[in-house]
Each structure stands twice: as C-alpha cells, then as structure tokens.
Amino acid sequence: MTEALLAGSVLGMGLFLLFRALFPARPGLVTRLLALDAAREGTDAPRARLILPDEEVSVLRRGLGERMARFYAARGWEARSARADLALLGRSFEGFLATKVLLAVSGLLAFPLLVGWLVLMDWGISLTVPLWAALVVAGVFFVLPDLQVKRDAARMRRDFRHVVGSFLDLVAMNLAGGRGVPEALMMAVSVGSPGPDEEGANWAMSRIREALGNARIVGITPWQALGQLGDEINVDELRDLSAALGLVADDGAKVRSSLTARAATMRRRELAEIEGQAGERSQSMLVAQLLLCAGFVIFLSFPAAMKMLGS
C-alpha cells in the first residue's frame, strides 16, 4: 500500500511538471490590468513605495522569495491583506513567502524522523501514518507565519490609530499658528525623535515622517502620501485624512475644524473599544469565577454523594 502510494505521488508530480513545462501558466487578469494601466501611463515601473522594509533578508531567502512572488504575480494572487500587514511590521513580502516555504519543507522532515522512531521501537506500523503526519505538520508550519503576522499587525495597527489621533491634534495646533497644510504636517511629525527601537513609542510617527519625506522624492503632495501610506498599511484613518486634506487644503479654518472633529471622533471610538474590551474581560472573569465555584461545590459534595450511593 505504501509503495503504491509513493509511486502514485511521484508519477502524479512528474505528470504535473511535464504539463506545466508544455503549457506554461498565463498571466492572471490582475497582472494584465496592471500592465495595461502602466502602458497607458507611459511607464512600466510600478508605483514607488513610501515605506521600505526594515528587515535584512539573506541571499537564499531573497532568491526563493522572489521566485515565489513571481509565482503569485503570474496567477494574480495579490495577497493585499498580507502585504499591508507586512508593510506595517516593516517586513518584506519576499522574505515572508520564503519563510513559509522553508517552514513547510522543515515540516516534511517529520516523516523520516517518525519512520526512524517507528523502526527503532519496532512497532510495525504502516508508513502511511508518518507520511500523512508529515504533510499535516508541513501544512501547519506553512500557515503559522500568517497567524503570527496577523496577530502582530492587529496590535500595531491599533497603536497606529492612537498615534494618528494625536497627529491630527498636532496638525490642528500648527494650523492655528498660521502655518500652511504642508508645513503643519511636517512640523507635526517632527515632534520627538525616532528611537533606535522600532517598538518604541515613536515608531508610528516615524512611519508618517518617512512617508512625508519620501513624498518629495516621489513627486506627490503630502496628503497624497498619507493616502498612499494608508493603502500600504491598511489604515482607513489615513485614507480619510488624505481625502479631507485634498478637498480643503486651501482653507485653513475648515481644515483645522475638520481635523479637530476627526481627532475627537477617533478618541471616542477608541474609548468605546477599550470599554468593550474591558466588558468582555469582566464577563470572562465572571465565567471563570462561576466555574471555580462550581468545581468547589462538586469537590465538597462528591464524598457525601459517594457515601450515600455506596450505602
């Protein structure tokens, strides 16, 4: 049974590779539309990113990640959510894909380990069980980076929204001092200095400062840079701020009142979320206390009940 399964797997993989070699994959619809838009604009270069990854990727991981990224692009798999989370965390998409593949390959190493353990224990179990166990481990390892990235990005995105509220107040204060919108934005992000640790208190403001600084190089306005940053890291507040500044950039009074109202709204929403989380934790603690009391009652009544049943 095992030999037939392995032979069928090898034969199927060989036929698949032969079919892919004879009939290569066509570019997906998304890839063709992006190429059409680039040709219409007269350039083949994609839109420049305002935030570059902070991590250093080895040559092996970079090469493997680039091949996987081309594989994704050929099939139109954009992975927007993963790209936004990675941009917020300062990690590259190629390194992320390489990590997934390497972890999956390391999970396949469970097969020879399980086989060797079964041989040493002399249990006589079929090799199908270690094979499927290795495939399950490889699948779990392939998904683990996605779960970790989503968890870390959700935490950092929540902190980023809190910083955006403070950033709006600072911009409104600078506008009240008579500065224009571009100068007010640059002065607001200049508060504090970027720390050496990206997890420090100024990391979010450093991201905004970097995006506004790169906007001059790219050749876009500061509010367009905020909108593009919001698209890259999937923060709706930055996109809304970009749209508002683009509409009323020439009227300082309207901008100031709009930013103040938006900051107050963000604080109220953040306070409501905190209160909701506190309520959920209170309910969880109440359930835990009830379970503890139920266990204590069972512990006290169990000897008496057993004595009555035994008699």
C-alpha positions, -999 to 999 in steps of 0.1 A, spaced: 0 0 0 28 24 9 48 16 -22 18 22 -44 10 55 -27 46 67 -31 47 56 -67 14 73 -75 27 105 -58 59 105 -78 40 98 -111 15 125 -104 42 150 -96 61 141 -128 29 145 -150 22 178 -133 57 191 -140 55 179 -176 22 196 -181 34 229 -166 65 227 -189 45 221 -220 17 246 -211 31 274 -190 8 295 -169 -7 326 -184 -6 359 -165 -37 365 -144 -64 391 -151 -50 414 -124 -15 412 -138 -28 421 -173 -48 450 -160 -18 464 -141 3 461 -172 -24 478 -193 -26 507 -168 12 510 -168 13 511 -206 -15 537 -206 5 559 -183 36 555 -204 57 537 -179 63 501 -169 75 510 -134 51 503 -105 41 529 -80 70 537 -57 65 526 -21 68 551 6 78 527 33 106 502 27 111 470 47 134 472 77 145 436 79 176 422 63 169 391 41 197 366 33 206 357 -3 189 323 -2 156 337 12 156 366 -11 160 344 -42 134 319 -30 110 348 -21 114 365 -54 106 332 -73 75 328 -51 65 364 -56 67 359 -94 46 327 -90 20 347 -71 20 376 -96 17 352 -126 -16 339 -111 -29 372 -100 -26 365 -63 -22 399 -48 -24 390 -11 -33 425 -2 -40 418 35 -7 401 40 12 428 21 -4 455 43 4 437 75 40 431 64 44 468 54 31 478 89 56 454 105 85 466 83 90 431 67 93 422 31 68 402 11 95 381 -5 111 372 29 76 363 42 70 339 13 104 323 17 98 318 54 65 300 47 82 277 22 112 269 43 90 261 73 68 238 52 99 220 40 112 217 75 78 202 85 83 175 59 114 164 78 90 149 104 84 120 80 119 104 82 121 112 119 88 94 126 99 65 103 132 61 122 114 63 155 89 36 144 118 14 132 136 18 165 105 10 185 97 -20 162 60 -13 163 53 -24 128 30 5 119 25 13 82 44 42 67 12 59 56 7 73 91 41 91 93 36 104 57 2 120 65 15 133 98 44 150 80 20 165 55 -2 178 83 29 193 101 41 209 69 6 225 63 5 238 99 40 252 96 30 269 63 1 287 79 19 297 111 36 328 97 3 342 85 -12 338 120 18 355 136 18 384 111 -20 390 116 -17 390 154 13 414 154 -2 436 128 -35 439 146 -17 451 177 5 476 159 -24 489 138 -44 496 169 -14 516 183 -10 533 150 -46 546 151 -40 560 185 -10 579 172 -30 592 142 -54 609 167 -25 627 184 -11 636 149 -44 652 140 -43 674 171 -7 684 164 -16 694 128 -46 714 140 -24 732 165 2 741 138 -26 753 115 -39 775 143 -4 790 145 -7 803 109 12 776 90 0 760 58 -10 724 54 23 710 42 43 729 68 18 719 95 21 682 86 59 683 86 60 702 119 36 677 135 57 647 126 89 664 138 77 662 174 100 637 191 129 619 176 129 584 162 142 559 187 166 531 178 139 505 187 111 502 163 88 490 190 93 523 209 67 550 214 78 569 182 77 541 156 43 552 142 52 588 139 85 577 123 65 559 96 44 590 89 76 611 89 93 587 64 62 588 41 60 626 41 98 628 35 97 604 6 67 622 -9 91 649 -21 112 623 -39 83 606 -55 67 639 -65 34 638 -48 17 661 -23 18 653 15 -19 644 17 -14 620 -12 15 605 6 -8 600 37 -34 583 15 -8 560 -1 6 552 33 -29 543 44 -33 520 14 1 503 21 -6 496 58 -44 493 55 -53 522 79 -86 538 70 -80 569 91 -51 579 69 -71 575 37 -99 596 52 -74 622 63 -59 623 28 -93 628 12 -102 655 36 -70 674 31 -72 671 -6 -107 687 -6 -100 717 17 -62 721 15 -66 758 7 -89 768 35 -70 766 68 -101 772 90 -120 744 75 -90 721 77 -85 729 114 -121 723 124 -122 691 104 -91 677 119 -102 686 155 -136 669 149 -118 638 134 -94 636 164 -124 638 188 -142 611 169 -112 588 170 -108 593 207 -144 585 214 -142 554 192 -110 543 209 -126 548 243 -157 527 232 -134 499 221 -115 500 253 -147 499 273 -159 470 252 -127 450 258 -130 457 295 -166 444 295 -155 413 276 -127 406 301 -151 412 330 -175 386 316 -146 362 311 -136 367 348 -172 362 359 -174 329 339 -141 318 354 -153 326 390 -186 307 383 -166 276 371 -143 278 401 -173 279 425 -190 250 407 -158 230 410 -155 238 447 -192 227 453 -186 195 434 -154 189 454 -174 193 487 -204 173 477 -187 144 460 -176 125 492 -212 128 506 -228 117 474 -205 87 470 -212 77 506 -249 79 501 -247 59 468 -225 34 484 -248 29 514 
